[in-house]
Amino acid sequence: MNSGVALGPQLSPTSPVAVDPIVEDDGTRRFELNARCSLTQHTARVFIATIATSTFGVAAFFTWQGYWPVLPFAGLEIALLIWAVRASMRAGSERQIIIVSPDSVSVQHYSARGERHAVFPRHWVKVKLHAPLAAQHPSRLTLESHGRACEVGRFLTEDERRSLAVRLKQLVGNVNESPALQGNLDRGADLRASRE
């Protein structure tokens, strides 16, 4: 789950600019977006055990010297560390699947809070990349149609979000315009060939 965007047949997390969808047998395009999470369950346990061992070792030394109030604060510190690592792991399990078919654009969002699904008619959906409200804040990529909006790629980097916006705009087109999905596939192949 380390890559932020599924990059077609060649899964390469080092080139986030080339956002290519996975092409299904029926011609639909599918983007699989995964939050970046560098910790696995095993490495999280090792990390917490390492920090806890050193913290409790220092706390035990000071407790032996008569400074017993250090021990409860060490326990509180480790409890907060465990909470923070769990929250990070939960956020890292977030993922989205965007499916562009000839008739619709659907977004499936999976997180620790549950699943959400949104379906938009492809002919009327708008892909918007909203500028950040303040400096150092991320932009927002939304799919909008008939007064409804769905944010996608919230956990992606800026470059990945921009690349996804460009690719989605190519597949979806403008409002009242639905480009053929086959033509977009060929255009993407031409772009990849020109990069090589």
VOLUMKOL-414828 format. One record per residue: x, y, z of N, C-alpha, C in turn; chain. Coordinates in steps of 0.05 Angstrom, whole numbers, plus 5000, padded with zeros to 4 digits. Example, Ala and Ser with C-alpha at 12.3 -4.5 7.8 and 13.67 -1.06 7.14 Angstrom:
<torlums>
+--------+---------+------+---------+----------+-------+--------+---------+------+-------+
: n.east : n.north : n.up : ca.east : ca.north : ca.up : c.east : c.north : c.up : chain :
+--------+---------+------+---------+----------+-------+--------+---------+------+-------+
:   5264 :    4886 : 5156 :    5246 :     4910 :  5156 :   5264 :    4934 : 5156 :     A :
:   5257 :    4955 : 5142 :    5273 :     4979 :  5143 :   5258 :    5001 : 5157 :     A :
+--------+---------+------+---------+----------+-------+--------+---------+------+-------+
</torlums>
This chain:
<torlums>
+--------+---------+------+---------+----------+-------+--------+---------+------+-------+
: n.east : n.north : n.up : ca.east : ca.north : ca.up : c.east : c.north : c.up : chain :
+--------+---------+------+---------+----------+-------+--------+---------+------+-------+
:   5016 :    4976 : 5000 :    5000 :     5000 :  5000 :   5017 :    5025 : 5000 :     A :
:   5041 :    5024 : 4993 :    5058 :     5048 :  4993 :   5053 :    5067 : 4971 :     A :
:   5045 :    5057 : 4947 :    5040 :     5075 :  4925 :   5014 :    5090 : 4929 :     A :
:   5014 :    5115 : 4921 :    4990 :     5132 :  4924 :   4970 :    5127 : 4902 :     A :
:   4979 :    5121 : 4879 :    4961 :     5117 :  4856 :   4969 :    5092 : 4841 :     A :
:   4949 :    5076 : 4833 :    4955 :     5053 :  4817 :   4961 :    5064 : 4789 :     A :
:   4985 :    5057 : 4779 :    4995 :     5069 :  4754 :   4993 :    5050 : 4731 :     A :
:   4970 :    5039 : 4727 :    4966 :     5020 :  4704 :   4982 :    4995 : 4708 :     A :
:   4990 :    4982 : 4686 :    5004 :     4957 :  4689 :   5031 :    4959 : 4703 :     A :
:   5045 :    4981 : 4700 :    5071 :     4984 :  4713 :   5066 :    5000 : 4738 :     A :
:   5065 :    4987 : 4761 :    5061 :     5000 :  4787 :   5087 :    5012 : 4796 :     A :
:   5090 :    5038 : 4792 :    5115 :     5051 :  4799 :   5110 :    5075 : 4817 :     A :
:   5114 :    5072 : 4843 :    5109 :     5094 :  4861 :   5129 :    5117 : 4858 :     A :
:   5150 :    5113 : 4843 :    5170 :     5134 :  4840 :   5163 :    5154 : 4818 :     A :
:   5143 :    5148 : 4801 :    5135 :     5167 :  4780 :   5106 :    5174 : 4783 :     A :
:   5099 :    5191 : 4803 :    5071 :     5197 :  4808 :   5058 :    5214 : 4787 :     A :
:   5073 :    5225 : 4768 :    5061 :     5243 :  4747 :   5046 :    5227 : 4727 :     A :
:   5054 :    5203 : 4720 :    5041 :     5186 :  4700 :   5018 :    5171 : 4712 :     A :
:   4994 :    5184 : 4714 :    4971 :     5171 :  4726 :   4955 :    5159 : 4704 :     A :
:   4957 :    5133 : 4701 :    4942 :     5119 :  4680 :   4922 :    5099 : 4694 :     A :
:   4898 :    5098 : 4684 :    4878 :     5080 :  4697 :   4883 :    5052 : 4688 :     A :
:   4871 :    5034 : 4704 :    4871 :     5006 :  4696 :   4847 :    5002 : 4678 :     A :
:   4852 :    4990 : 4655 :    4831 :     4986 :  4635 :   4817 :    4959 : 4639 :     A :
:   4791 :    4960 : 4643 :    4776 :     4935 :  4647 :   4769 :    4923 : 4620 :     A :
:   4759 :    4899 : 4620 :    4751 :     4885 :  4595 :   4729 :    4899 : 4580 :     A :
:   4710 :    4911 : 4595 :    4687 :     4925 :  4582 :   4693 :    4953 : 4574 :     A :
:   4718 :    4962 : 4576 :    4726 :     4989 :  4567 :   4725 :    5010 : 4588 :     A :
:   4716 :    5004 : 4612 :    4716 :     5024 :  4633 :   4744 :    5028 : 4644 :     A :
:   4749 :    5051 : 4655 :    4775 :     5058 :  4666 :   4772 :    5059 : 4697 :     A :
:   4792 :    5049 : 4711 :    4791 :     5047 :  4740 :   4816 :    5058 : 4752 :     A :
:   4813 :    5077 : 4770 :    4836 :     5088 :  4785 :   4834 :    5077 : 4814 :     A :
:   4855 :    5066 : 4824 :    4856 :     5056 :  4851 :   4875 :    5074 : 4867 :     A :
:   4864 :    5090 : 4885 :    4880 :     5109 :  4901 :   4883 :    5098 : 4929 :     A :
:   4908 :    5096 : 4939 :    4914 :     5086 :  4966 :   4929 :    5107 : 4981 :     A :
:   4922 :    5111 : 5006 :    4938 :     5129 :  5023 :   4965 :    5117 : 5028 :     A :
:   4984 :    5134 : 5032 :    5012 :     5124 :  5037 :   5014 :    5117 : 5067 :     A :
:   5024 :    5093 : 5072 :    5028 :     5084 :  5100 :   5053 :    5067 : 5100 :     A :
:   5074 :    5078 : 5111 :    5100 :     5064 :  5111 :   5102 :    5043 : 5133 :     A :
:   5085 :    5045 : 5153 :    5086 :     5026 :  5175 :   5068 :    5002 : 5170 :     A :
:   5078 :    4978 : 5174 :    5061 :     4954 :  5175 :   5055 :    4949 : 5204 :     A :
:   5037 :    4929 : 5209 :    5031 :     4922 :  5236 :   5055 :    4913 : 5251 :     A :
:   5072 :    4898 : 5238 :    5096 :     4887 :  5251 :   5116 :    4910 : 5258 :     A :
:   5121 :    4928 : 5239 :    5140 :     4949 :  5244 :   5129 :    4969 : 5264 :     A :
:   5103 :    4973 : 5265 :    5091 :     4990 :  5286 :   5096 :    4978 : 5314 :     A :
:   5093 :    4952 : 5316 :    5098 :     4939 :  5342 :   5127 :    4942 : 5350 :     A :
:   5145 :    4938 : 5331 :    5174 :     4940 :  5337 :   5181 :    4968 : 5345 :     A :
:   5170 :    4988 : 5331 :    5175 :     5016 :  5337 :   5165 :    5023 : 5365 :     A :
:   5141 :    5015 : 5372 :    5130 :     5021 :  5399 :   5146 :    5007 : 5420 :     A :
:   5153 :    4981 : 5415 :    5168 :     4966 :  5435 :   5195 :    4978 : 5440 :     A :
:   5208 :    4988 : 5419 :    5235 :     5001 :  5422 :   5233 :    5026 : 5438 :     A :
:   5213 :    5043 : 5432 :    5210 :     5068 :  5447 :   5202 :    5062 : 5476 :     A :
:   5183 :    5043 : 5480 :    5174 :     5037 :  5507 :   5197 :    5026 : 5524 :     A :
:   5214 :    5009 : 5512 :    5236 :     4997 :  5527 :   5255 :    5019 : 5537 :     A :
:   5262 :    5037 : 5519 :    5281 :     5058 :  5527 :   5268 :    5077 : 5546 :     A :
:   5243 :    5084 : 5542 :    5229 :     5103 :  5560 :   5226 :    5091 : 5588 :     A :
:   5217 :    5066 : 5589 :    5213 :     5054 :  5616 :   5240 :    5047 : 5629 :     A :
:   5261 :    5043 : 5613 :    5287 :     5039 :  5625 :   5297 :    5064 : 5639 :     A :
:   5294 :    5087 : 5626 :    5302 :     5113 :  5638 :   5284 :    5118 : 5662 :     A :
:   5257 :    5113 : 5659 :    5239 :     5118 :  5681 :   5245 :    5100 : 5705 :     A :
:   5252 :    5075 : 5700 :    5259 :     5057 :  5722 :   5284 :    5066 : 5737 :     A :
:   5304 :    5077 : 5722 :    5328 :     5087 :  5735 :   5321 :    5110 : 5753 :     A :
:   5305 :    5129 : 5744 :    5297 :     5152 :  5760 :   5279 :    5144 : 5783 :     A :
:   5262 :    5124 : 5779 :    5245 :     5113 :  5801 :   5263 :    5101 : 5823 :     A :
:   5284 :    5086 : 5815 :    5302 :     5074 :  5834 :   5317 :    5095 : 5849 :     A :
:   5322 :    5119 : 5837 :    5336 :     5141 :  5850 :   5317 :    5156 : 5869 :     A :
:   5291 :    5149 : 5869 :    5272 :     5162 :  5887 :   5253 :    5181 : 5873 :     A :
:   5256 :    5185 : 5847 :    5239 :     5204 :  5833 :   5216 :    5188 : 5820 :     A :
:   5199 :    5177 : 5837 :    5177 :     5159 :  5828 :   5156 :    5172 : 5810 :     A :
:   5151 :    5199 : 5811 :    5131 :     5210 :  5793 :   5138 :    5208 : 5763 :     A :
:   5163 :    5201 : 5757 :    5171 :     5198 :  5729 :   5157 :    5174 : 5716 :     A :
:   5153 :    5153 : 5731 :    5141 :     5128 :  5720 :   5113 :    5132 : 5709 :     A :
:   5094 :    5145 : 5723 :    5068 :     5149 :  5710 :   5069 :    5166 : 5685 :     A :
:   5086 :    5186 : 5685 :    5088 :     5203 :  5661 :   5100 :    5187 : 5637 :     A :
:   5118 :    5169 : 5643 :    5129 :     5151 :  5622 :   5107 :    5134 : 5611 :     A :
:   5090 :    5123 : 5628 :    5067 :     5107 :  5619 :   5048 :    5123 : 5603 :     A :
:   5043 :    5148 : 5611 :    5025 :     5166 :  5595 :   5037 :    5172 : 5568 :     A :
:   5063 :    5176 : 5567 :    5077 :     5181 :  5541 :   5074 :    5158 : 5522 :     A :
:   5077 :    5134 : 5532 :    5075 :     5110 :  5515 :   5046 :    5106 : 5506 :     A :
:   5027 :    5111 : 5524 :    4999 :     5109 :  5517 :   4992 :    5128 : 5494 :     A :
:   5002 :    5153 : 5496 :    4997 :     5173 :  5475 :   5011 :    5164 : 5448 :     A :
:   5034 :    5152 : 5450 :    5048 :     5143 :  5427 :   5032 :    5120 : 5413 :     A :
:   5021 :    5102 : 5429 :    5005 :     5080 :  5418 :   4980 :    5092 : 5404 :     A :
:   4967 :    5111 : 5417 :    4943 :     5124 :  5405 :   4950 :    5137 : 5378 :     A :
:   4973 :    5152 : 5377 :    4981 :     5166 :  5353 :   4988 :    5146 : 5330 :     A :
:   5001 :    5124 : 5337 :    5008 :     5104 :  5316 :   4983 :    5091 : 5306 :     A :
:   4964 :    5084 : 5323 :    4939 :     5072 :  5314 :   4924 :    5091 : 5296 :     A :
:   4923 :    5117 : 5303 :    4909 :     5137 :  5286 :   4922 :    5139 : 5259 :     A :
:   4948 :    5138 : 5259 :    4963 :     5139 :  5233 :   4958 :    5115 : 5217 :     A :
:   4957 :    5091 : 5229 :    4952 :     5067 :  5214 :   4924 :    5066 : 5203 :     A :
:   4904 :    5077 : 5219 :    4877 :     5079 :  5209 :   4875 :    5097 : 5185 :     A :
:   4888 :    5120 : 5186 :    4888 :     5139 :  5164 :   4902 :    5127 : 5140 :     A :
:   4922 :    5111 : 5144 :    4937 :     5098 :  5122 :   4921 :    5076 : 5108 :     A :
:   4899 :    5067 : 5120 :    4884 :     5046 :  5107 :   4862 :    5058 : 5089 :     A :
:   4861 :    5084 : 5086 :    4841 :     5097 :  5069 :   4847 :    5092 : 5040 :     A :
:   4826 :    5087 : 5024 :    4830 :     5083 :  4995 :   4805 :    5091 : 4980 :     A :
:   4809 :    5098 : 4955 :    4787 :     5105 :  4937 :   4790 :    5091 : 4911 :     A :
:   4767 :    5083 : 4899 :    4767 :     5072 :  4872 :   4749 :    5089 : 4855 :     A :
:   4759 :    5100 : 4834 :    4744 :     5116 :  4815 :   4740 :    5100 : 4790 :     A :
:   4716 :    5096 : 4782 :    4710 :     5080 :  4758 :   4696 :    5099 : 4738 :     A :
:   4708 :    5101 : 4714 :    4697 :     5118 :  4692 :   4687 :    5099 : 4671 :     A :
:   4660 :    5097 : 4668 :    4648 :     5080 :  4648 :   4636 :    5099 : 4627 :     A :
:   4626 :    5088 : 4605 :    4614 :     5105 :  4584 :   4590 :    5121 : 4594 :     A :
:   4576 :    5111 : 4614 :    4552 :     5125 :  4624 :   4556 :    5140 : 4650 :     A :
:   4574 :    5131 : 4667 :    4576 :     5143 :  4694 :   4604 :    5144 : 4704 :     A :
:   4608 :    5160 : 4725 :    4633 :     5162 :  4741 :   4625 :    5155 : 4769 :     A :
:   4636 :    5134 : 4780 :    4630 :     5126 :  4807 :   4655 :    5127 : 4825 :     A :
:   4651 :    5135 : 4850 :    4672 :     5138 :  4869 :   4665 :    5120 : 4893 :     A :
:   4683 :    5102 : 4900 :    4679 :     5085 :  4923 :   4701 :    5092 : 4943 :     A :
:   4693 :    5101 : 4966 :    4712 :     5110 :  4987 :   4711 :    5091 : 5010 :     A :
:   4734 :    5080 : 5017 :    4736 :     5061 :  5040 :   4755 :    5073 : 5061 :     A :
:   4745 :    5074 : 5086 :    4762 :     5084 :  5107 :   4754 :    5069 : 5133 :     A :
:   4767 :    5076 : 5155 :    4761 :     5064 :  5180 :   4732 :    5071 : 5189 :     A :
:   4722 :    5093 : 5180 :    4695 :     5102 :  5187 :   4673 :    5089 : 5170 :     A :
:   4681 :    5073 : 5151 :    4661 :     5059 :  5135 :   4665 :    5064 : 5105 :     A :
:   4644 :    5056 : 5090 :    4645 :     5059 :  5061 :   4625 :    5080 : 5052 :     A :
:   4633 :    5094 : 5031 :    4615 :     5113 :  5018 :   4617 :    5109 : 4988 :     A :
:   4594 :    5112 : 4975 :    4594 :     5109 :  4946 :   4579 :    5133 : 4934 :     A :
:   4589 :    5144 : 4912 :    4576 :     5165 :  4897 :   4578 :    5159 : 4868 :     A :
:   4555 :    5163 : 4854 :    4554 :     5158 :  4825 :   4544 :    5183 : 4812 :     A :
:   4559 :    5191 : 4791 :    4552 :     5215 :  4775 :   4548 :    5207 : 4746 :     A :
:   4529 :    5220 : 4732 :    4527 :     5215 :  4703 :   4551 :    5227 : 4689 :     A :
:   4565 :    5211 : 4673 :    4590 :     5220 :  4661 :   4586 :    5245 : 4643 :     A :
:   4563 :    5246 : 4631 :    4557 :     5268 :  4612 :   4555 :    5295 : 4626 :     A :
:   4549 :    5295 : 4652 :    4544 :     5320 :  4667 :   4565 :    5325 : 4689 :     A :
:   4584 :    5308 : 4693 :    4603 :     5312 :  4715 :   4624 :    5332 : 4707 :     A :
:   4633 :    5348 : 4727 :    4655 :     5367 :  4723 :   4677 :    5359 : 4742 :     A :
:   4701 :    5360 : 4731 :    4725 :     5354 :  4748 :   4737 :    5382 : 4754 :     A :
:   4739 :    5388 : 4780 :    4749 :     5414 :  4789 :   4772 :    5410 : 4808 :     A :
:   4793 :    5425 : 4803 :    4816 :     5426 :  4821 :   4815 :    5453 : 4834 :     A :
:   4807 :    5454 : 4859 :    4804 :     5479 :  4874 :   4830 :    5488 : 4885 :     A :
:   4837 :    5513 : 4882 :    4862 :     5524 :  4893 :   4860 :    5524 : 4924 :     A :
:   4882 :    5521 : 4938 :    4881 :     5521 :  4967 :   4872 :    5548 : 4977 :     A :
:   4858 :    5548 : 5000 :    4848 :     5573 :  5012 :   4871 :    5589 : 5025 :     A :
:   4892 :    5576 : 5033 :    4915 :     5590 :  5046 :   4940 :    5576 : 5036 :     A :
:   4962 :    5591 : 5038 :    4988 :     5580 :  5030 :   4995 :    5556 : 5047 :     A :
:   5009 :    5537 : 5036 :    5018 :     5512 :  5050 :   4995 :    5493 : 5055 :     A :
:   4971 :    5498 : 5044 :    4949 :     5480 :  5047 :   4946 :    5465 : 5020 :     A :
:   4935 :    5441 : 5020 :    4933 :     5426 :  4995 :   4909 :    5436 : 4979 :     A :
:   4910 :    5431 : 4953 :    4887 :     5437 :  4936 :   4866 :    5415 : 4940 :     A :
:   4842 :    5419 : 4929 :    4821 :     5399 :  4931 :   4812 :    5391 : 4903 :     A :
:   4810 :    5366 : 4898 :    4801 :     5355 :  4873 :   4773 :    5344 : 4878 :     A :
:   4753 :    5355 : 4863 :    4725 :     5346 :  4867 :   4713 :    5338 : 4840 :     A :
:   4694 :    5320 : 4842 :    4676 :     5313 :  4820 :   4649 :    5324 : 4827 :     A :
:   4637 :    5340 : 4809 :    4613 :     5354 :  4816 :   4592 :    5350 : 4794 :     A :
:   4567 :    5347 : 4802 :    4545 :     5344 :  4783 :   4518 :    5348 : 4798 :     A :
:   4501 :    5364 : 4786 :    4474 :     5368 :  4796 :   4474 :    5376 : 4826 :     A :
:   4491 :    5394 : 4833 :    4492 :     5404 :  4861 :   4505 :    5386 : 4881 :     A :
:   4516 :    5363 : 4872 :    4530 :     5345 :  4890 :   4559 :    5346 : 4884 :     A :
:   4576 :    5342 : 4904 :    4605 :     5341 :  4900 :   4617 :    5319 : 4916 :     A :
:   4639 :    5308 : 4906 :    4653 :     5287 :  4920 :   4683 :    5293 : 4917 :     A :
:   4697 :    5296 : 4940 :    4726 :     5301 :  4939 :   4740 :    5274 : 4935 :     A :
:   4760 :    5274 : 4917 :    4776 :     5251 :  4912 :   4805 :    5257 : 4915 :     A :
:   4821 :    5237 : 4923 :    4850 :     5241 :  4925 :   4859 :    5259 : 4947 :     A :
:   4844 :    5261 : 4969 :    4851 :     5280 :  4990 :   4878 :    5273 : 5002 :     A :
:   4886 :    5248 : 5002 :    4911 :     5238 :  5014 :   4934 :    5237 : 4994 :     A :
:   4930 :    5245 : 4969 :    4951 :     5245 :  4950 :   4969 :    5270 : 4953 :     A :
:   4993 :    5269 : 4941 :    5010 :     5292 :  4940 :   4999 :    5312 : 4920 :     A :
:   5009 :    5337 : 4920 :    5000 :     5357 :  4901 :   5004 :    5348 : 4872 :     A :
:   5028 :    5338 : 4866 :    5033 :     5329 :  4838 :   5015 :    5306 : 4830 :     A :
:   5010 :    5287 : 4848 :    4993 :     5265 :  4841 :   4964 :    5274 : 4837 :     A :
:   4955 :    5293 : 4854 :    4928 :     5304 :  4852 :   4925 :    5319 : 4825 :     A :
:   4944 :    5335 : 4818 :    4943 :     5349 :  4792 :   4942 :    5330 : 4768 :     A :
:   4959 :    5310 : 4769 :    4960 :     5290 :  4748 :   4934 :    5275 : 4746 :     A :
:   4922 :    5268 : 4768 :    4896 :     5254 :  4769 :   4875 :    5273 : 4757 :     A :
:   4876 :    5298 : 4764 :    4856 :     5317 :  4753 :   4858 :    5319 : 4723 :     A :
:   4882 :    5321 : 4712 :    4886 :     5322 :  4683 :   4875 :    5297 : 4670 :     A :
:   4882 :    5274 : 4681 :    4873 :     5249 :  4669 :   4843 :    5245 : 4670 :     A :
:   4831 :    5253 : 4693 :    4802 :     5251 :  4695 :   4788 :    5270 : 4676 :     A :
:   4799 :    5294 : 4673 :    4788 :     5313 :  4654 :   4789 :    5302 : 4625 :     A :
:   4810 :    5288 : 4618 :    4813 :     5276 :  4592 :   4791 :    5255 : 4588 :     A :
:   4786 :    5239 : 4609 :    4767 :     5217 :  4606 :   4738 :    5227 : 4608 :     A :
:   4733 :    5247 : 4624 :    4706 :     5256 :  4629 :   4698 :    5278 : 4609 :     A :
:   4716 :    5296 : 4602 :    4710 :     5318 :  4585 :   4697 :    5341 : 4600 :     A :
:   4687 :    5360 : 4585 :    4672 :     5382 :  4597 :   4643 :    5374 : 4601 :     A :
:   4628 :    5392 : 4615 :    4599 :     5387 :  4618 :   4586 :    5386 : 4590 :     A :
:   4569 :    5367 : 4586 :    4554 :     5364 :  4561 :   4572 :    5354 : 4539 :     A :
:   4595 :    5342 : 4546 :    4613 :     5331 :  4526 :   4625 :    5306 : 4539 :     A :
:   4622 :    5284 : 4526 :    4633 :     5258 :  4536 :   4651 :    5247 : 4515 :     A :
:   4678 :    5251 : 4517 :    4696 :     5239 :  4497 :   4695 :    5209 : 4498 :     A :
:   4701 :    5197 : 4475 :    4701 :     5168 :  4474 :   4724 :    5157 : 4491 :     A :
:   4718 :    5137 : 4506 :    4739 :     5125 :  4524 :   4762 :    5113 : 4508 :     A :
:   4756 :    5101 : 4485 :    4777 :     5088 :  4469 :   4797 :    5109 : 4459 :     A :
:   4788 :    5132 : 4451 :    4806 :     5153 :  4441 :   4825 :    5163 : 4463 :     A :
:   4814 :    5164 : 4488 :    4831 :     5173 :  4510 :   4852 :    5152 : 4516 :     A :
:   4846 :    5127 : 4513 :    4866 :     5106 :  4517 :   4889 :    5109 : 4498 :     A :
:   4882 :    5114 : 4472 :    4903 :     5117 :  4452 :   4920 :    5142 : 4457 :     A :
:   4907 :    5164 : 4466 :    4922 :     5189 :  4472 :   4941 :    5184 : 4495 :     A :
:   4932 :    5168 : 4516 :    4950 :     5162 :  4538 :   4973 :    5145 : 4530 :     A :
:   4969 :    5127 : 4511 :    4991 :     5110 :  4501 :   5011 :    5128 : 4485 :     A :
:   5000 :    5148 : 4470 :    5018 :     5166 :  4456 :   5035 :    5182 : 4475 :     A :
:   5023 :    5192 : 4497 :    5038 :     5207 :  4517 :   5059 :    5190 : 4530 :     A :
:   5053 :    5165 : 4537 :    5073 :     5147 :  4550 :   5096 :    5142 : 4530 :     A :
:   5089 :    5138 : 4504 :    5110 :     5132 :  4485 :   5128 :    5157 : 4481 :     A :
:   5117 :    5181 : 4482 :    5133 :     5205 :  4478 :   5151 :    5210 : 4502 :     A :
:   5144 :    5200 : 4526 :    5161 :     5204 :  4550 :   5185 :    5185 : 4549 :     A :
:   5182 :    5162 : 4536 :    5204 :     5142 :  4535 :   5223 :    5150 : 4514 :     A :
+--------+---------+------+---------+----------+-------+--------+---------+------+-------+
</torlums>
